[in-house]
Amino acid sequence: MTDNILDTWMSVAEAFPLLRKHFRTLKTFQHHLWKRDENGLAAAGAVRMTPFKRLLVNPERVRAWAMAEDTQAAA
C-alpha cells in the first residue's frame, strides 16, 4: 500500500463511505462523477478510467474538490 494518500485509488463503492460527509447519498456522488468533465473533478485529477473502462476515485482529491480546495492534478 502506498504512503501517499493522494496516490490512493479505489472503486466508487469503496470511496463512498469515506466521502459520505460530503455526498449524502450514493446517487448524489454518482451524479457528480457522471458530470466529472463538466464540474472539474476530472481536471482536479480526482477520477480516472482504467483501460477496462472502470472508474477509479481518489477520495482525498474528491474531498478537496468538494471543499473547494486547490489540488494538483495527478500526473
C-alpha positions as CSV (number, residue, x, y, z in Angstrom):
1,M,0.0,0.0,0.0
2,T,1.2,3.5,-0.7
3,D,2.1,6.0,1.9
4,N,0.9,9.0,0.0
5,I,-2.9,9.4,0.3
6,L,-3.0,11.4,-2.9
7,D,-1.9,8.2,-4.7
8,T,-4.7,6.1,-3.3
9,W,-7.3,5.0,-5.9
10,M,-10.4,2.9,-5.3
11,S,-13.7,2.0,-6.8
12,V,-16.8,4.3,-6.3
13,A,-18.3,1.8,-3.9
14,E,-15.2,1.7,-1.7
15,A,-14.8,5.5,-1.8
16,F,-18.4,6.5,-1.0
17,P,-18.3,5.6,2.8
18,L,-15.2,7.8,3.1
19,L,-16.9,10.7,1.4
20,R,-20.4,10.4,2.9
21,K,-19.8,13.6,4.8
22,H,-19.8,15.5,1.5
23,F,-22.3,13.4,-0.5
24,R,-25.5,12.4,1.4
25,T,-26.4,9.5,-1.0
26,L,-24.6,7.3,-3.4
27,K,-26.8,8.6,-6.2
28,T,-25.6,12.2,-5.5
29,F,-22.0,11.0,-5.5
30,Q,-22.6,9.2,-8.8
31,H,-24.3,12.2,-10.3
32,H,-21.2,14.3,-9.7
33,L,-19.0,11.5,-11.1
34,W,-21.1,11.3,-14.3
35,K,-20.6,15.1,-14.7
36,R,-16.9,14.9,-13.9
37,D,-15.7,16.6,-17.2
38,E,-18.2,19.5,-16.7
39,N,-17.7,20.1,-12.9
40,G,-14.0,19.9,-12.7
41,L,-13.5,16.5,-11.0
42,A,-11.5,15.3,-14.0
43,A,-9.4,18.4,-14.2
44,A,-8.6,18.1,-10.4
45,G,-7.2,14.6,-11.1
46,A,-9.8,13.1,-8.7
47,V,-11.1,10.4,-11.1
48,R,-9.5,8.2,-13.8
49,M,-10.6,5.4,-16.0
50,T,-8.9,2.1,-16.2
51,P,-8.1,0.6,-19.6
52,F,-11.2,-1.6,-19.0
53,K,-13.4,1.5,-18.6
54,R,-13.7,1.2,-14.9
55,L,-13.9,4.4,-13.0
56,L,-11.5,4.9,-10.1
57,V,-11.7,7.6,-7.5
58,N,-9.1,9.3,-5.3
59,P,-11.1,10.0,-2.2
60,E,-8.7,12.7,-0.9
61,R,-8.8,14.6,-4.2
62,V,-12.6,14.3,-4.3
63,R,-12.9,15.6,-0.7
64,A,-10.6,18.5,-1.7
65,W,-12.8,19.2,-4.7
66,A,-16.0,19.1,-2.6
67,M,-14.4,21.5,-0.1
68,A,-13.2,23.8,-3.0
69,E,-9.6,23.3,-2.0
70,D,-6.7,23.6,-4.5
71,T,-5.1,20.4,-5.6
72,Q,-2.6,19.4,-8.2
73,A,-3.9,17.1,-10.9
74,A,-2.5,13.6,-11.0
75,A,0.4,13.0,-13.4
